[in-house]
Structures are given as structure tokens and as C-alpha cells.
Amino acid sequence: MNGGPVTVASLRPNAFEPGPEGAAGAVEAFDPGIPEGDLLVVVKEVMAAAAKRVDLTEADIIVSGGRGLKGPEHFGLVEGLAAALGGVVGASRAVVDAGWRPHAEQVGQTGKTVSPKLYVALGISGAIQHLAGMTSSRCIVAVNKDADAPIFKVADYGIVGDVFEVVPALTKAVLAAKGGG
Ligand SMILES: Cc1cc2nc3c(=O)[nH]c(=O)nc-3n(C[C@H](O)[C@H](O)[C@H](O)COP(=O)(O)OP(=O)(O)OC[C@H]3O[C@@H](n4cnc5c(N)ncnc54)[C@H](O)[C@@H]3O)c2cc1C
């Protein structure tokens, strides 16, 4: 706040519970008074993403995979757990840079900042740049075979184990709890 006539506030998606409906409010057109020729960026059109999937920033449940998955061919494990939980897939930058996953899935400082109800980190070390994008998640679950991995410092629940053993068992248990497995 600078005490000027206009204050701009921004919020991280999902960071706050919405208030009760019905509050009074109105949208006002705002003219910043900048001549069109001086504008550096002009929004010509806003297009919805073609993909049907829920955007990471809007998701209640995110299951993210990291380099511990060893290769893109093993992301079926991440997708399987995400599907069982009704969530979407996220990724660390290491796997995005390696071309295993699209940039739209990257969580962290140079990716998306997310605040889901549940964030599951599979084979992710928990580098500071990754944590920058997900520590406001309400519940964090981590699976990593290294008990000293930094991700465990922010996790509400941590499993020290191999993703190739733990994730299939977790997925099976989730499906069984939902009556589907
Ligand atoms: C300017 C800058 C911006 C960055 N922005 C981002 C960003 O937005 N998002 C981001 O994620 N990173 C970002 N990074 C990169 C970040 O520093 C890390 O390099 C990256 O997050 C590491 O990804 P990772 O955890 O998947 O891989 P690694 O650090 O290699 O960790 C892999 C983990 O998997 C575990 N593991 C290995 N095998 C198994 C197994 N079989 N079972 C269980 N666990 C296993 C290991 O113990 C390890 O902890 C940025 C870096 C810089 C310099």
C-alpha cells in the first residue's frame, strides 16, 4: 500500500476459501489514462486453453513427479495415483527440462504456484525453487527414498521408500478405500 488513490491487490489462486455468496459488488471500467500508442502490451483476445483438464492452479489435488521416477515411461504411476485421487499431474522442473513432461505441469519458482488441498510429491527432492511453488498447499505428502530429502521438512506426511513400490500400493489402497479396487 502506498497511500495513493488506487490500490491493487492480488491473491494466489486457491489461497483463501471463498466467502459466502451474495456479497454486494460491482465491476467498474477503469481507464488508466494512458494513450493507446504508449501501451507496451495490448490484450486483443482471451482464449480458453484447448485442454479439458483442470489447470494446476485451480486443482484441489495435485500429484507431482520428479526425477526419482527415472524416466517419462514411468509417469503412468503418477497419472494412476492422480486419477485414483481425482487430481491432476504436476512435475518438477528437472523432468520438464528433460522433456518428460510439458511446462504447463511445472510447479515452482519458474512454473506454477499452487495451493491445493492435497499435494503429493513423488521422487522430488524439494529444492527451494520447487518449494516456492507449493508450500502453501494445505496438506503435503512426500515419497522419497532419501530420508534426508528437503521435501520432508515441509511434508505433513512423509514416506521414506521407493516410488516404484510405494506408489502402486498407495494407488491400490486409494482405489480400495473408494470401493473400486
Ligand atoms: C533459477 C531456477 C529456477 C528453478 N525453478 C524451478 C521450478 O520452478 N520448479 C522446480 O521443481 N525446480 C526448479 N528449479 C530446479 C531445482 O533447483 C531442482 O533442480 C529441481 O526441483 C529438482 O527436481 P527433482 O526434485 O525432480 O530432481 P532431483 O533433485 O534430482 O531429486 C530427485 C529425488 O528423487 C529421489 N529418488 C530417486 N529415486 C527414487 C526412488 N526410486 N523412489 C523415491 N525417491 C527417489 C531422490 O532421493 C531425490 O531426492 C529451478 C532452479 C533454478 C536455478
The ligand as an SDF file (V2000), in Angstrom:
LIG
                    3D

 53 58  0  0  0  0  0  0  0  0999 V2000
   16.5100  -20.1240  -11.2830 C   0  0  0  0  0  0  0  0  0  0  0  0
   15.9780  -21.5170  -11.0070 C   0  0  0  0  0  0  0  0  0  0  0  0
   14.6120  -21.7340  -11.0830 C   0  0  0  0  0  0  0  0  0  0  0  0
   14.1060  -23.0140  -10.8160 C   0  0  0  0  0  0  0  0  0  0  0  0
   12.7300  -23.2160  -10.8800 N   0  0  0  0  0  0  0  0  0  0  0  0
   12.2530  -24.4200  -10.5370 C   0  0  0  0  0  0  0  0  0  0  0  0
   10.8310  -24.6600  -10.5260 C   0  0  0  0  0  0  0  0  0  0  0  0
   10.0210  -23.8020  -10.8560 O   0  0  0  0  0  0  0  0  0  0  0  0
   10.4110  -25.8900  -10.1540 N   0  0  0  0  0  0  0  0  0  0  0  0
   11.2620  -26.8900   -9.7940 C   0  0  0  0  0  0  0  0  0  0  0  0
   10.7890  -28.0020   -9.4720 O   0  0  0  0  0  0  0  0  0  0  0  0
   12.5900  -26.6960   -9.8260 N   0  0  0  0  0  0  0  0  0  0  0  0
   13.0920  -25.5040  -10.2020 C   0  0  0  0  0  0  0  0  0  0  0  0
   14.4510  -25.3400  -10.2730 N   0  0  0  0  0  0  0  0  0  0  0  0
   15.3120  -26.5430  -10.1850 C   0  0  0  0  0  0  0  0  0  0  0  0
   15.5580  -27.0040   -8.7800 C   0  0  0  0  0  0  0  0  0  0  0  0
   16.6810  -26.3240   -8.2330 O   0  0  0  0  0  0  0  0  0  0  0  0
   15.8490  -28.5300   -8.7690 C   0  0  0  0  0  0  0  0  0  0  0  0
   16.9290  -28.7960   -9.6330 O   0  0  0  0  0  0  0  0  0  0  0  0
   14.6650  -29.3950   -9.2060 C   0  0  0  0  0  0  0  0  0  0  0  0
   13.4970  -29.0120   -8.4900 O   0  0  0  0  0  0  0  0  0  0  0  0
   14.9980  -30.8540   -8.9240 C   0  0  0  0  0  0  0  0  0  0  0  0
   13.9780  -31.6610   -9.4210 O   0  0  0  0  0  0  0  0  0  0  0  0
   13.7310  -33.1030   -8.7860 P   0  0  0  0  0  0  0  0  0  0  0  0
   13.4340  -32.9510   -7.3240 O   0  0  0  0  0  0  0  0  0  0  0  0
   12.7350  -33.7860   -9.6390 O   0  0  0  0  0  0  0  0  0  0  0  0
   15.1210  -33.8340   -9.0260 O   0  0  0  0  0  0  0  0  0  0  0  0
   16.3090  -34.2040   -8.0410 P   0  0  0  0  0  0  0  0  0  0  0  0
   16.7880  -33.0280   -7.2840 O   0  0  0  0  0  0  0  0  0  0  0  0
   17.2780  -34.9720   -8.8690 O   0  0  0  0  0  0  0  0  0  0  0  0
   15.6260  -35.1590   -6.9610 O   0  0  0  0  0  0  0  0  0  0  0  0
   15.1610  -36.4440   -7.2400 C   0  0  0  0  0  0  0  0  0  0  0  0
   14.7310  -37.0310   -5.9100 C   0  0  0  0  0  0  0  0  0  0  0  0
   14.1740  -38.3150   -6.1700 O   0  0  0  0  0  0  0  0  0  0  0  0
   14.6070  -39.1720   -5.1280 C   0  0  0  0  0  0  0  0  0  0  0  0
   14.5560  -40.5270   -5.6720 N   0  0  0  0  0  0  0  0  0  0  0  0
   15.4020  -41.0890   -6.6020 C   0  0  0  0  0  0  0  0  0  0  0  0
   14.9920  -42.3260   -6.8880 N   0  0  0  0  0  0  0  0  0  0  0  0
   13.8810  -42.5750   -6.1280 C   0  0  0  0  0  0  0  0  0  0  0  0
   13.0180  -43.6650   -5.9810 C   0  0  0  0  0  0  0  0  0  0  0  0
   13.1820  -44.7850   -6.7190 N   0  0  0  0  0  0  0  0  0  0  0  0
   11.9910  -43.5830   -5.1000 N   0  0  0  0  0  0  0  0  0  0  0  0
   11.8020  -42.4520   -4.3560 C   0  0  0  0  0  0  0  0  0  0  0  0
   12.5950  -41.3660   -4.4610 N   0  0  0  0  0  0  0  0  0  0  0  0
   13.6140  -41.4110   -5.3550 C   0  0  0  0  0  0  0  0  0  0  0  0
   15.9970  -38.7200   -4.7320 C   0  0  0  0  0  0  0  0  0  0  0  0
   16.2850  -39.1020   -3.3950 O   0  0  0  0  0  0  0  0  0  0  0  0
   15.8670  -37.2070   -4.9020 C   0  0  0  0  0  0  0  0  0  0  0  0
   15.5000  -36.5780   -3.6810 O   0  0  0  0  0  0  0  0  0  0  0  0
   14.9810  -24.0740  -10.5160 C   0  0  0  0  0  0  0  0  0  0  0  0
   16.3630  -23.8400  -10.4400 C   0  0  0  0  0  0  0  0  0  0  0  0
   16.8440  -22.5730  -10.6900 C   0  0  0  0  0  0  0  0  0  0  0  0
   18.3210  -22.3510  -10.6010 C   0  0  0  0  0  0  0  0  0  0  0  0
  1  2  1  0
  2  3  1  0
  2 52  2  0
  3  4  2  0
  4  5  1  0
  4 50  1  0
  5  6  2  0
  6  7  1  0
  6 13  1  0
  7  8  2  0
  7  9  1  0
  9 10  1  0
 10 11  2  0
 10 12  1  0
 12 13  2  0
 13 14  1  0
 14 15  1  0
 14 50  1  0
 15 16  1  0
 16 17  1  0
 16 18  1  0
 18 19  1  0
 18 20  1  0
 20 21  1  0
 20 22  1  0
 22 23  1  0
 23 24  1  0
 24 25  2  0
 24 26  1  0
 24 27  1  0
 27 28  1  0
 28 29  2  0
 28 30  1  0
 28 31  1  0
 31 32  1  0
 32 33  1  0
 33 34  1  0
 33 48  1  0
 34 35  1  0
 35 36  1  0
 35 46  1  0
 36 37  1  0
 36 45  1  0
 37 38  2  0
 38 39  1  0
 39 40  1  0
 39 45  2  0
 40 41  1  0
 40 42  2  0
 42 43  1  0
 43 44  2  0
 44 45  1  0
 46 47  1  0
 46 48  1  0
 48 49  1  0
 50 51  2  0
 51 52  1  0
 52 53  1  0
M  END
$$$$
